[in-house]
Amino acid sequence: IDALKGGTRAMRAAGKEYLPQWPAEDDEDYKIRLNSAVLYPALAQTVENMTGRVFMRPIVLGEGVPEVIREQTADFDLQGARLDIVAANWFDQALSYGLSHLLIDYPRLDGQPRNLAEERQLGNRPYATVINPKQVIGWKSARINGVEKLTQVRIVESIQEDDGDFGVEDVEQIRVLYRGRFEVYRNNGKGVWGLFDQGAMSAAEIPLVTLYTNRTGFMTAKPPLIHLANLNIKHWQQQSEQDTNLHIARNPILFLTGIEDDK
């Protein structure tokens, strides 16, 4: 799914995984064939078109939605994206992978505000982050009041930290969410993960919402367009073969017979 949605460049980078090398084909010829292959974006266009149909019209909030939440939808992720954009991205990933997650987070507070008015004046409020299903590396669940709910979820994330006056460094970490608290683990660069941060969350439950498009179980799914993805890969392979055959047919080799060497 990732390679197909990544387009021609991603499929070329995948190399022999999706474009096998022929038995009698040498490495240089294969490299030329691979770098001349172009992907027809059947899967990517289908996901984009289907998502566009769902969000053809703007999301309309009900009359009972509080004004404070209505205002937050204009910048739903605190990155400048309104609710429609975040929701479309959430649905796009769910359509691609079978499920996708939305994490409702809250900024870390430096000192506690004295009241709700002061909290809002500081600009502290919940915000949404779309979590790619590949980021979720594990979870635990239990039946609480008859409903299956998360008791732990582990999310891999990459953040940027300052490195000197002008540089930035990508740091990989694992955030572990529990009901009412969180932990953050980081790699020390030697393959050993250790506790980096921890704290309490005001939410009583893990604020992760999962959207399914082809559910197989709790927190599991299959890509609903996997058959189209396989056909798209087959087209990628056969198009390369067709282009190679046309290249050979369009460049005939001059061959003479019946003429003596000295003539």
Phi, psi and omega in degrees: 000314182296316182294318181293320179287339178282349175084196185302316183299317181291322179292322176295321179295329178290338173059235188290348179297323181241349176230089184297150175274133181291152183305319184262011183267124180282167187298321182292318178296320179296319179299318178296316181295319180296315184284352176257355180285142180231131184275134167275116191279060184296312182293312183299318180291325179295314178298316181297316181292319180292321177295320179298326179292321180295321184252034179297323178250151180298151175292132180252124180276143178291162182295335183277359180288125181300150183298324182296324177286322179301321178292325182290337182292342178289335176218077193286335183247009183058022175238010178097359182266129178284173184304318182300319182291315180297316181295321179295320177296319178299313180292322179303313180292321179296324178289330181282317187252348184102338176199160176206161186238151174235119180259124175267111185246177182213137182300147175290129184265132173266089187088144184275130173298151184283333181203177184294322180297318179293323178298316180289327178296326177284350179085012179279124179199162177294155176211161185253143175228126177284126181253116176297136182301336178288343178284336181276106185263355178177160179201165172228151181216164178206157176275118180240116185056037176083002182242133177289120182225153178291137171246344176200143174215138183245123187237125175275133179217155179242128180236162179249135176235152181297138177230090185081193183287330188236343185265163174229153181235132176278125182242125177267134178216164178241121178261126180250119181255132173243174176287103177094000179203170180215160174222149177234128180244143178228153179275135181278007181090353180243017179087005181252124179264136180223161181292125182253325183203158176200163180177182181261153174242142180287337180286134180286332179247165177289118187279055178244122181250128183253130176254124181254142169241346176204069186291137173246347180175186180292119180066019178228151181195170174238146178300123182292341181252026184296327180292321176295322178298317179295320177294325179295321177292320178298320178296320177302317181289314184288329177295322177296318178296318180297318179296321179295316179298319178294322179298317180292317182293330183275353181235073183292152178265129179291125182224125179244143177219154179083009180244133180290156184297328184267007180263000000 
